[in-house]
């Protein structure tokens, strides 16, 4: 099956610009609202990262409003990441002022994605503000229906169950129990010119009452290289959805060598008031290879016809079904939109060697990512050429002498 690292490439600005849909609330002059109230990111290529888009949380109510929680909604796709948020929550926004947050879109695979930012406040009228999000990665002309702009007052009428004050009053304080799904975040080797990789840490409340996360911070010598978004603190109800911390490491401009920092999560958990996760990465010299297709376990064999100089050969056995693992050993994303088992140019089509399964196309393989093609070989065997994106990718067969197999086809590669 298609194995993609949980690490997500991040922060590379794309050529396609975001399309904004502004708020449609006629009472903006007297309300607490978000501007814009919805964002359509348009097309972003799979495994790429959009620019961060700013959202202003504007207080025109005439009195101070306290922001209690900023989070992605429970049904949001995991392709959206909060960036800048208040350093600590609750955060007071005085009348006539605003607080700015940012959000980005990073589709992990091809598809259409929807989500929403939830902003919970202590206001009895504007207790929940929603910012609808949408984006797609299926093609440069793809579109997604983000939906109508959300009127702040209407949001309150629909979703009073999520009122921040009510959440805090549901259970007694001190009954929350924090649970973090990771003990460390390790990014491994990161070339200076690689798009920032990412990871997701989930913070859950497994207790019987509410858990108040007072701060989520990064500390340490190299803290500026590690970026945490998605959740800055607030109340997690008992049995509710976990909060996702989107963590990335940006090696651009950093010196070569080991980098470390700590993710520090503070809460009112009575026996784990502070949870600290070590984070590490090793910055390496820039990688200049671009995308490189390789076959795991394949044999690099000289090409008797001269160009390309080598072919990757994978030995199969007759009357068998064999998985061939394709990997990207380069730096840039390897995009594969088509793959076929017969080229008819180097060797003729071999009906005894067929593709019986493969990970769904298209593939967007980042550095180190893998995908699988399954071949079925009959009793005759022989050899065949696998055509990737219209250019020959690798050769498979039951003959160990790939030279004889190729020359028997009588054609020229590439």
N, C-alpha and C positions, 0 to 999 in steps of 0.2 A: 504494500500500500504506500501511497505517497507520504513520505515522512518529511515534514517541515519542522524545523526547529521552532521552539517557542519564541526564540529571539526574533523579533520583528525589526526589519530595517526601518530607520526613522530619519525625520527631519530634512529630507532632500526636497527642496521646493520644486514643483512641477510646472511644466509649460502651460498646462490648462489652468486657468484662473477660476477661483470660486465664484459662484453666482449667488448673490445675496437676495433674500426676500425680507423686506423690512416689516416692522410691526404694523398691525392694522387696528390697534386699539385707539378709539377716539378720545379716551380719557387719559392719555399719556401725560397731559399737563398736570394731573392731580393724582397720579397713581405711582406705585412702585412697579417697574416693568423692565423687561430686557429689550435691548436694541442692538442687533436685530433679534426678533423673536423666533426666527427660523433661519437655517443656513443650508443651502444646497451646494455641496462641494463639487458637483459635476463629476467629471471623469478623473480618476486617479489610477494610474497603472497598478496592478497587483504587486504587493510587497514594497511599494513606494510610499512616501509620506508627504502629505500636503503641507503648505505653509500654515502656521497657526493663525486662526481668525479671532479677532477680538469681539467680545460681547460686553456691552456696558449694562450694568445693573443700576438703574437710575431711580432715585428716590425723589418724587415730587408730591409726597403725601402731606407735607407740612409738619411732620414729626419724625424723630429718629426711628429707623427700622434696623433691627438686628438680624443679620444673616446667620442662621444656625447651622445649616448643612448645604454643601454643594456637592452633587454626585451625579453619576450617570444613572438613568432610570434602570430598573431591574430588567426590563425587556429590551434594553439597547443591545445592538450588535457590538461585539468587541473590537470594532474597527475604528472607534472614536476615542480620542485621548484628551482629557483635560490637561492644560498646561499651566499657565499662571492662574493662581487662586490666592485668596488672602492667606497670609502666613499663619494666622491663627484664627480659629472660629470659637465662639461667635465673633462676628465682625460688625461693628456699628457703622451705619451709613446715615449721616445727618441729612436733614431736609435740604434739598437743592444740590446735593452732591451725588457721586456715583462710585461704584467699585467695578474694576475691569477684570474680566477673566478671559482666558483664551482656550480654544479647542482646535484639534487637528483631526484629519481623516487619514487612516493608514489601512487600506483593505488588505488582509493577509492573502486572499485568493481572489479569483475572478467571481464577481457577483454584484448584487444590489444590497445596500446596507441602510438601515434606519436606526435612529436612536433619539435620545432626548437628554438634555441636562435638566436636573431638578434642583431648584433653589428654594430651600425652606426657610421661612422667616418667622419672627414673633408677631407679625402683623395679623390682626384678626380678619382683615379684608384681603390682604395680598400674602397669604400664608404660604402659597406655593406658586412659583413661576416656572414655566416650562420653556425651553428653547429646543424646538424640533430640529433634528439633524438628518441629512441624507447624503448619499453619494453612491457612485457605482464604478466598477472596474472591468466591465465586459467589453468595452470598445470606446473609441474616442467620441462617438456620437451617442453614447448611452445616456439615458435620462432616468431619473427616479422621482417619484411623487412624494415630496416632503410633507405635503399637507398644508392646510390653511394655517395662517398665522394664529397663534394662540392669544386670545384676550386674557389678560392677567386675572380680571375678575371672574371670567368664565372658568379658568383653571381652578380657582378656589371653590367654585360651586361643584365641580366634578370630583375633586380630590381632597376633600376635607379629612379623609382618613389619614393623610400624610402630614397633617398639621404638626409643625415642629413642637409647639407647646404641648399638644395632646400626647405626642410620642414620649416626651419627657415625663408626663404625668401618669403614664400607663402603669408603671411599676415603681417600686421603691428603688432609690439610688443604691449603688454598690452591689447589685446582683448580676452585673454583666461579667462575662468571662471571655477574654480575648483569645483568639486562636489565629495563628499565622501559618499559611501553608508552606512556607519556605524557612529554612534556617540560615541560608546564605544566598547571595546572588553573585554568580561568577560568569563573566562575559568571555573569559579566555583571551586569546590573541585577537587584537583589533587593529588592522592596518590604519595608518593615519588618514588615508583617503577613503576609507569605507564609510558608507552611510551608517549613522549611529544604530547599533543593534539595541533591541529592547527586550524586556521581560515583564511579566505580570505577577505581582504578589497579591494574594487575596487575604484580607483581614476580615474575620468573622466573629460574631458574638454567639458563643455556644452556652451562655448562661441563661438564667431564668428571668432576668430583668434587663433594662436598657444598659448599653455600654457607651460611655461618652469618650470619644477619641478627641483629646484636647490639642494634639499637634502631631504632624508628620514631617520630620525634618531629616536633612542629610548633613552629617558632620564629618570632620576629618580633614587631613592634609589636602586630599584631591577632591573635596566635596563639590567644587564647581564643575567637575567633569561628569558627575552623575546627576541626572535630572529625574525628579519624581513628579508625576501628575496623576490626575484621575480622581483623587480624593484628598482633601486637605484636613479633614477632621469633621466631627459632628457626632450625632447620636445614631448608633446601630441598634435597632430593636431586637429583642430576643427572637431567635428563629427566623430573622429576616435574611435578605440576600447579602452576601459578602460585599465589602467595598474593594474595588480593584485599584491597586497602585500600579500605574504604568511607569516602569523604570527604564531609562535608556542611558547609554554611555556614549559621549561624544569625544572622539579622539582627535578631531580637527584642531590643529594648533598645539596639541599636547606633545611633550617630549617623549622620546622612546623610553620604555621601561614600565615597571609594575606600578599600578595606581590602585589606591585603596580609599575607602570611605565607609561610613556606617549609616544605615537607615534606622532612625530612632522613632519609635511610635509610642506616644504617651497616652495613657487612658486612666479611667478611674477603676480599673480592675484591682480588687483589693490585694491580690498576691502577685500580680504581674503589672505593676503600674508603668513600667518601661520595658519595651521589647526592643532589642538591638540586633539588627542583621548586618553582618559584615558584607561589604561589596568589594569586588575586585575586578581588574582588567589589566591586560598587558598590551601596551601600545607598541606596535611594530612598525617597521619601515613601510612606506606606501607600497601597495600591491599594484603592479602594472600589467597583470596578465589579462584583464578583462574576463569575460565568461569563458570557461574551458570545460568542454564535455569530456567526461571520462567514464569508463566502464569499470565498476568495482570488481577486482579479481581478474580483469582481462589481461591478455598478453600483448605488449606492444611489439609489433612485427614489422620489419622493413618492407616497404611496398616495392615489388620488383618493377613496377611501371614508373617509379620515380616521384610522382606527385599525387597526393601528399607524401612526405618522406616515410611516414609510418601509418599503419592501420592498427586499431585495437581489435584483437581477435578473441572471441570467447568460445571455448570448446563445449559442445553439447554432446549428449549421448542419445543413441537411438531409442525409440519407444519411451520417451520421457517428456515431462513437462518441467521447464526450467525458468526460474526468475532471473532476469538480467537487471542489475541495479545500475542506473545512470546517475552520475553525480556531477555537480559543478565544482571543480577544483580551483576556479578563478575567483575574481573579485566582484565583477559586475553581475547583475541578474541574467541568467540564461533563460530566455523565453523560447519555449517550444510549442508550436501550434499544430504541427502535423508530424506523424511518424508512420512509416509503412515498412513492410518486411521485404519488398522486392523492388529493386531499381531497374533491372533489365539492362544495365549498361556495363557494369563490371562483370557480372555473371547473370545468366538468365534466371527468370523467376523459378523458384523451387517450391513446388506444391507440397513437398514433404516437410517443409519447415514453415510454420505459420505463427502469427501472433494470436494467441488465444485469450489474452487479457492485457490491460495496461491501466495505469493511473489515469484518471480522466484528464483530458486536455482542456485548455492549455496549461502548460507547466510554466511556473515562474520560479526558477530555482536560484536562490541566493547562494553565496559562497558556502560550500559544505552541504547544501541541501541535496536530497536524493529523490528519485522516482523509479518506478519499477515497470518493466515490460515482461510479460510471460510468453515464452515460446513453447509450442508443442512440436515434437519431432517424431516422425513415423519410423518405419522399419528401414527405409532407404537411406535417410540422412543426406549428407552432402553439405553444401554451404550456401549462404545467402547474405545479401547486403541489406542493412537497415538504413533507410533513407529518413533523415531528420531535417525538417524544414526545407526540403528540396535540395539539401546537400548531404552527401553520404556521411553517415555518422560512425558506424562500426560494422564489423563482419562477424557472423556467427556460423558455426558449422560443426560437423562431426569429423572432419579431416584436420589432423594436426598440422599438415603442411599447407598453410594458407597460400603459399606461392603457387603451388600447383593448381589450387582451386581457382585463384584469380586468373592465371594464364589460360586456364581451360575456358574461361568465359569469353576471351578474345576482345574485350572492350577496354576503354580507357576510363579511369576514375576521374571524377570532377570534370 
